[in-house]
């Protein structure tokens, strides 16, 4: 299946180090060679890059590794196609506007019967189960809340309920962001770690690359990285539990639940 990478930070931070490890898994140290994508939030702004070829061979991916884009929310995806052909429109993360905000979404797994669900307000461009699921989630949010609720808790509870409903159809490991919150659902595999003072040196598993975060950060920085599989060899990653729904905001895990709330 595919692999995911996400980041939530309390200050604009680049993801070049973690992305360099993920890129290797896209055709070099891993089999995820059917395209890749990355999405960044900068304030209310959103930018993304996609390529339907292996990330390890992509000139666009090399550009991202060498260009320090500072962001507080990032979602990345490397694809091993199982539903939908290998093409640009089927590369994650997918994005849509809701309530005047750009939402982005990436997923791994297969969802049997997802396309039997009726869509509302959003249509997929490609043919993946993942994009269809994303369109269904946003449509359900728009139907339930035609205007954005003032309560973030209401939104979070609804996303959790929708995530659990989709997870009942198969494998649903998900990252989704609205620029402020990074929503995650673990069906089988997701791990995370938080980097904060005192910072240490980190070593990638898939490349001979080290970074001493003491030299790259301030004492108040808080950065959480979420990945399908741990990306470093000398840091303590926490594996999410099956059925865990969590929300990260400004680098901190703000909420987690293992049953519908």
C-alpha positions as CSV (number, residue, x, y, z in Angstrom):
1,X,0.0,0.0,0.0
2,X,0.9,3.7,0.0
3,X,2.9,5.6,2.7
4,X,1.9,8.8,4.4
5,X,3.8,11.6,6.0
6,X,2.4,14.6,7.9
7,X,3.6,17.4,10.0
8,X,2.1,19.8,12.5
9,X,4.2,22.6,14.0
10,X,3.7,25.7,16.2
11,X,6.0,27.7,14.0
12,X,6.6,27.6,10.2
13,X,9.0,24.7,9.7
14,X,10.4,22.9,6.7
15,X,10.0,19.2,6.2
16,X,13.0,18.6,4.0
17,X,14.6,16.1,6.4
18,X,11.6,13.8,6.8
19,X,10.6,14.2,3.1
20,X,14.1,13.1,2.0
21,X,13.6,9.8,3.8
22,X,10.1,9.3,2.4
23,X,11.3,10.0,-1.1
24,X,13.7,7.1,-1.0
25,X,10.8,4.7,-0.3
26,X,9.2,5.8,-3.5
27,X,11.0,3.4,-5.8
28,X,14.5,3.0,-4.2
29,X,14.2,1.5,-0.7
30,X,10.5,0.8,-1.1
31,X,8.0,-0.2,-3.8
32,X,5.8,2.9,-3.8
33,X,6.7,4.1,-7.3
34,X,3.4,5.1,-8.7
35,X,3.4,8.8,-8.0
36,X,3.7,11.1,-5.1
37,X,2.5,14.5,-3.8
38,X,3.0,17.0,-1.1
39,X,0.8,19.9,0.2
40,X,1.9,22.9,2.3
41,X,-0.1,25.4,4.2
42,X,1.3,28.9,4.7
43,X,-1.1,31.0,6.7
44,X,-4.4,30.8,4.7
45,X,-2.4,30.0,1.6
46,X,-2.0,26.5,0.1
47,X,0.5,25.1,-2.4
48,X,1.0,21.5,-3.6
49,X,3.3,19.6,-5.9
50,X,2.5,16.3,-7.6
51,X,4.2,13.9,-10.0
52,X,2.9,10.6,-11.3
53,X,6.4,9.0,-11.4
54,X,8.5,7.5,-8.6
55,X,9.5,10.1,-6.1
56,X,13.1,8.7,-6.1
57,X,13.3,9.6,-9.8
58,X,11.4,12.8,-9.7
59,X,13.1,16.2,-10.4
60,X,10.2,17.9,-8.7
61,X,10.9,15.8,-5.5
62,X,14.5,16.8,-5.7
63,X,13.5,20.5,-5.9
64,X,11.3,20.1,-2.8
65,X,14.2,18.4,-0.9
66,X,16.5,21.4,-1.6
67,X,13.9,24.2,-1.2
68,X,13.0,25.1,2.3
69,X,9.3,25.8,2.3
70,X,8.2,26.8,5.8
71,X,4.8,25.6,6.9
72,X,2.9,24.7,10.0
73,X,0.9,21.9,8.3
74,X,2.2,19.5,5.7
75,X,0.7,16.3,4.1
76,X,2.8,14.0,1.8
77,X,2.0,10.7,0.1
78,X,3.9,8.2,-2.0
79,X,1.7,5.8,-4.0
80,X,1.6,2.1,-4.7
81,X,-1.4,1.9,-7.0
82,X,-4.1,-0.7,-6.3
83,X,-7.3,1.2,-7.3
84,X,-7.1,3.7,-10.2
85,X,-4.5,3.9,-12.9
86,X,-1.1,5.6,-12.5
87,X,-1.7,9.2,-13.6
88,X,-1.4,12.8,-12.3
89,X,-5.1,13.1,-11.3
90,X,-4.8,10.0,-9.0
91,X,-1.9,11.3,-7.0
92,X,-2.5,12.4,-3.4
93,X,-2.9,14.7,-1.5
94,X,-6.3,15.8,-2.9
95,X,-7.7,19.2,-2.1
96,X,-11.0,21.0,-2.1
97,X,-12.5,24.2,-0.6
98,X,-14.9,24.1,2.3
99,X,-16.1,27.2,4.4
100,X,-13.5,29.3,2.7
101,X,-10.6,27.1,3.6
102,X,-8.5,24.7,1.5
103,X,-8.7,21.1,2.8
104,X,-6.2,18.4,1.9
105,X,-6.4,14.7,2.2
106,X,-4.2,11.6,1.8
107,X,-5.0,8.0,2.5
108,X,-3.7,4.5,2.2
109,X,-5.8,1.3,2.0
110,X,-8.7,-0.1,0.1
111,X,-12.3,0.7,0.7
112,X,-14.8,-1.8,-0.6
113,X,-18.1,-0.2,-1.5
114,X,-17.1,3.4,-0.9
115,X,-18.4,4.4,-4.3
116,X,-21.9,3.2,-3.3
117,X,-22.1,6.2,-1.0
118,X,-24.0,9.2,-2.4
119,X,-21.9,12.3,-2.9
120,X,-23.0,15.8,-2.0
121,X,-21.5,18.9,-3.4
122,X,-18.1,17.4,-4.4
123,X,-17.0,15.1,-7.2
124,X,-13.8,13.3,-7.7
125,X,-11.5,14.1,-10.7
126,X,-9.7,10.8,-10.7
127,X,-10.7,7.2,-10.1
128,X,-9.3,6.3,-6.7
129,X,-11.3,5.1,-3.7
130,X,-9.3,7.7,-1.7
131,X,-10.5,10.8,-3.6
132,X,-14.1,9.5,-3.5
133,X,-13.9,9.1,0.3
134,X,-12.5,12.6,0.6
135,X,-15.3,14.1,-1.5
136,X,-17.9,12.1,0.6
137,X,-16.4,13.4,3.9
138,X,-16.5,17.0,2.8
139,X,-19.9,16.7,1.4
140,X,-21.2,15.3,4.7
141,X,-19.6,18.1,6.6
142,X,-21.1,20.7,4.2
143,X,-24.5,19.0,4.5
144,X,-24.4,18.9,8.3
145,X,-22.9,22.4,8.6
146,X,-23.8,24.7,5.6
147,X,-21.8,27.4,7.4
148,X,-18.7,26.8,9.5
149,X,-19.6,26.1,13.2
150,X,-17.9,28.3,15.8
151,X,-17.2,25.1,17.8
152,X,-14.1,23.2,16.7
153,X,-15.4,20.3,18.8
154,X,-18.5,19.9,16.7
155,X,-16.4,19.7,13.6
156,X,-13.9,17.2,15.2
157,X,-16.7,14.9,16.4
158,X,-18.3,14.8,13.0
159,X,-15.0,14.0,11.2
160,X,-14.4,11.3,13.7
161,X,-17.8,9.7,13.1
162,X,-17.3,9.9,9.3
163,X,-13.8,8.4,9.6
164,X,-15.1,5.5,11.6
165,X,-17.9,4.9,9.1
166,X,-15.4,4.8,6.2
167,X,-13.0,2.6,8.2
168,X,-15.8,-0.1,8.4
169,X,-15.4,-0.5,4.6
170,X,-11.7,-1.7,4.7
171,X,-8.3,-0.2,5.4
172,X,-8.4,3.5,6.2
173,X,-5.2,5.2,7.3
174,X,-5.8,8.9,6.8
175,X,-4.3,12.4,7.1
176,X,-6.6,15.4,6.5
177,X,-6.0,19.1,7.2
178,X,-7.9,22.4,7.1
179,X,-4.7,24.5,7.6
180,X,-5.2,24.7,11.4
181,X,-5.8,21.1,12.4
182,X,-4.3,17.8,11.2
183,X,-6.8,15.0,11.5
184,X,-5.5,11.5,11.6
185,X,-7.2,8.1,11.6
186,X,-5.2,4.8,12.0
187,X,-6.7,1.6,10.8
188,X,-3.5,-0.4,10.6
189,X,-0.3,1.7,10.5
190,X,0.6,5.2,11.6
191,X,3.3,6.3,14.0
192,X,4.2,9.7,15.4
193,X,6.9,11.6,17.3
194,X,7.1,15.1,18.7
195,X,10.3,17.1,18.6
196,X,10.8,19.8,21.2
197,X,13.5,21.0,23.6
198,X,15.9,19.5,24.4
199,X,16.4,18.7,20.7
200,X,18.8,15.9,19.6
201,X,20.4,14.8,16.4
202,X,18.3,12.5,14.2
203,X,19.4,9.9,11.6
204,X,17.2,8.8,8.7
205,X,16.5,5.1,8.2
206,X,16.5,5.3,4.4
207,X,19.3,7.7,3.7
208,X,22.7,8.6,5.1
209,X,21.4,11.9,6.4
210,X,21.6,13.4,9.9
211,X,20.3,16.6,11.3
212,X,21.2,18.2,14.6
213,X,17.9,19.9,15.5
214,X,19.5,21.9,18.2
215,X,21.1,24.0,15.5
216,X,17.9,24.3,13.4
217,X,15.3,25.2,16.1
218,X,14.6,27.4,19.0
219,X,13.7,26.3,22.5
220,X,10.0,27.1,22.0
221,X,9.6,25.0,18.7
222,X,7.2,22.1,18.8
223,X,7.0,19.9,15.7
224,X,5.1,16.6,15.4
225,X,5.7,14.2,12.5
226,X,3.3,11.4,11.6
227,X,4.3,8.6,9.2
228,X,3.1,5.2,8.1
229,X,6.5,3.8,9.2
230,X,9.1,5.5,11.4
231,X,11.6,7.5,9.3
232,X,14.5,7.8,11.8
233,X,16.6,5.2,13.6
234,X,17.5,6.9,16.8
235,X,14.2,8.6,17.9
236,X,11.3,7.2,19.9
237,X,8.2,6.8,17.7
238,X,4.8,6.0,19.1
239,X,2.7,3.6,17.1
240,X,-0.9,4.5,16.9
241,X,-3.5,1.9,17.9
242,X,-6.0,0.3,15.6
243,X,-9.1,2.6,15.5
244,X,-7.2,5.6,16.9
245,X,-8.5,9.0,15.8
246,X,-6.3,12.0,16.7
247,X,-6.1,15.7,16.1
248,X,-2.8,17.6,16.0
249,X,-2.7,21.4,16.3
250,X,0.4,23.6,16.5
251,X,2.6,20.6,16.9
252,X,0.7,19.1,19.9
253,X,-1.7,16.2,20.0
254,X,-4.8,18.0,21.0
255,X,-7.3,15.1,21.1
256,X,-7.3,11.3,20.7
257,X,-10.0,8.7,20.9
258,X,-10.3,5.0,20.3
259,X,-14.1,4.8,20.2
260,X,-16.7,7.0,18.6
261,X,-17.4,10.0,20.8
